[in-house]
Amino acid sequence: MGLTLEILGLIIFLGAHVVVSLRERRDALIANIGRGPYLGLFSVASIVGLLLLGYGFARYRADGIVPLWYPPAWTRHIVVAAMWPASIAVVAAYIPGNIKRILKHPMLVGVKLWAVAHLIANGDLGSIILFGSVLAWAVYDRISLKRRSDPGGPPIPYGGLSNDIIAVVVGTIIYLAFGLVLHPLWIGVPVFGSAEVVT
């Protein structure tokens, strides 16, 4: 049951984000129902997808994971190391400076780092489906960005070194907050000082 809900949540959440990349279909949908209802529909689909995904994954873990392979214990350190630059990259997407200028799409870079690191450290079916699906979407979205002819949303002006410093500081705070408090609280697995596999 948990795995089914996780997959359903992934389909809804990632499906909503794939629609965004299909510009002609997205524009036709906006023309039919209006921009406000479209944004509302997208938000509802994203929230429902995330809730189903989170609940389903938690149920799957509670019912007993389905191991496919057993990653070495040291692979958890890959996750711990990768999540710091991933957090900074995600923040740099919203506080653009030289980091964004170099990475071009730092949000997707952060998502891909998160997914790859967690795939390396988790060998159970539910985790592979979760992180593999998100990684596949991020790769697809990056490819689709290269092929889009429209500019998308209004560009956020680039800052300089000061924005990079802010992105690093805020990203580091988020990284530490998630590692020390939120991951153990929400996922039930400690990040720092544990030999357990990070999920």
C-alpha positions in Angstrom: 0.0 0.0 0.0 2.8 2.4 1.0 4.7 1.8 -2.2 1.6 2.3 -4.3 0.9 5.7 -2.7 4.5 6.7 -3.1 4.3 5.9 -6.9 1.0 7.7 -7.2 2.4 10.7 -5.5 5.5 10.7 -7.8 3.2 10.5 -10.8 1.1 13.5 -9.7 4.0 15.6 -8.5 6.4 15.0 -11.3 3.6 14.9 -13.9 2.6 18.4 -12.9 6.2 19.6 -13.4 6.5 17.8 -16.7 3.4 19.8 -17.9 5.3 23.0 -17.2 8.0 21.9 -19.6 5.5 21.1 -22.4 5.1 24.7 -23.3 2.4 24.3 -26.1 0.2 22.1 -23.9 0.7 24.4 -20.9 -0.2 27.5 -22.9 -3.2 25.7 -24.3 -4.3 24.8 -20.8 -3.8 28.4 -19.6 -5.8 29.6 -22.6 -8.7 27.3 -21.7 -9.0 27.8 -18.0 -7.0 31.0 -17.3 -3.6 31.7 -15.7 -5.0 31.9 -12.1 -6.8 28.5 -12.2 -3.8 26.9 -13.9 -1.5 28.1 -11.2 -4.0 26.9 -8.5 -4.3 23.5 -10.2 -0.5 23.2 -10.4 -0.1 24.1 -6.8 -2.8 21.7 -5.6 -1.3 18.9 -7.8 2.1 19.6 -6.4 0.9 19.6 -2.8 -1.2 16.5 -3.2 1.6 14.7 -4.9 4.1 15.6 -2.2 1.7 14.5 0.6 1.0 11.2 -1.1 4.6 10.7 -1.8 5.7 11.5 1.7 2.9 9.4 3.4 3.4 6.5 1.0 7.2 6.5 1.6 6.7 6.6 5.3 4.2 3.7 5.2 6.5 1.7 3.0 9.4 2.2 5.5 7.1 1.3 8.4 5.8 -1.8 6.7 9.4 -3.0 6.0 11.6 -2.0 3.2 12.3 -4.2 0.2 16.1 -4.5 -0.1 17.5 -5.0 -3.6 21.2 -4.5 -2.7 23.1 -3.5 0.4 25.2 -0.3 0.0 28.4 -0.2 2.2 28.0 1.9 5.3 30.5 4.5 4.1 28.2 5.5 1.3 26.2 7.6 3.8 29.2 9.9 4.0 28.6 10.7 0.2 25.1 11.9 1.1 26.3 14.0 4.0 29.0 15.6 1.8 26.8 16.1 -1.3 24.0 17.7 0.5 26.0 20.8 1.5 26.7 21.9 -2.1 23.2 20.8 -3.1 21.6 23.0 -0.5 23.8 26.0 -1.6 22.9 25.3 -5.3 19.1 25.4 -4.5 19.4 28.6 -2.6 21.6 30.1 -5.4 18.6 29.6 -7.8 16.7 32.2 -5.8 19.7 34.5 -4.9 21.4 34.5 -8.3 25.1 35.5 -8.4 28.2 33.9 -9.9 27.1 30.4 -8.7 23.9 30.6 -10.8 25.9 32.2 -13.7 28.2 29.1 -13.7 25.7 26.4 -13.0 22.9 28.0 -15.2 20.2 26.0 -13.5 21.4 25.5 -9.9 18.0 24.2 -8.7 18.3 21.2 -11.0 22.0 20.8 -10.1 20.9 20.6 -6.4 18.1 18.2 -7.1 20.4 15.9 -9.1 23.1 15.9 -6.4 20.5 15.0 -3.8 19.1 12.2 -5.9 22.4 10.7 -7.0 23.8 10.8 -3.5 20.7 9.1 -2.0 20.7 6.5 -4.8 24.2 5.5 -4.0 23.5 5.2 -0.3 20.1 3.4 -0.5 19.5 0.0 -2.0 15.9 -0.6 -1.3 13.1 -0.6 -3.8 11.1 2.4 -2.5 14.2 4.6 -2.3 15.4 3.6 -5.8 12.0 4.4 -7.2 11.9 7.8 -5.3 15.4 9.0 -6.0 15.6 7.5 -9.5 12.3 9.1 -10.6 13.3 12.5 -9.3 16.8 12.2 -11.0 15.1 11.1 -14.3 12.8 14.2 -14.1 15.7 16.6 -13.4 17.7 15.2 -16.3 14.7 15.5 -18.5 13.9 19.0 -17.4 17.5 20.1 -18.0 17.3 18.7 -21.5 14.0 20.4 -22.2 15.3 23.7 -21.0 17.9 23.6 -23.8 15.1 23.1 -26.3 12.6 25.7 -25.1 12.2 28.8 -27.3 10.2 30.9 -24.8 12.0 32.8 -22.1 9.9 31.4 -19.3 9.3 33.7 -16.3 10.8 37.2 -16.0 14.6 36.9 -15.3 15.9 37.6 -11.8 18.8 40.0 -12.1 22.1 38.5 -11.3 24.0 39.8 -8.3 27.7 39.4 -7.7 29.9 38.0 -4.9 27.6 39.3 -2.2 24.8 37.1 -3.5 27.1 34.1 -3.6 28.1 34.7 0.0 24.4 35.0 1.0 23.7 31.8 -0.9 26.5 29.9 0.8 25.5 31.2 4.3 21.8 30.5 3.8 22.5 27.1 2.1 24.7 26.1 5.0 22.1 27.0 7.5 19.5 25.0 5.7 21.9 22.1 5.4 22.7 22.1 9.1 19.0 22.6 10.1 17.9 19.7 7.9 20.8 17.5 9.0 20.6 18.2 12.7 16.8 18.6 13.2 14.5 18.1 10.2 15.8 14.9 8.7 15.8 13.0 12.0 12.4 14.5 12.9 10.6 14.0 9.5 12.4 10.9 8.1 13.4 9.3 11.4 17.0 8.7 10.4 19.9 10.8 12.0 22.3 12.3 9.5 25.3 13.2 11.6 27.1 10.7 13.8 25.2 7.6 12.7 26.3 4.6 10.7 22.8 4.1 9.4 22.0 4.5 5.8 20.6 7.9 5.1 17.2 8.0 3.4 
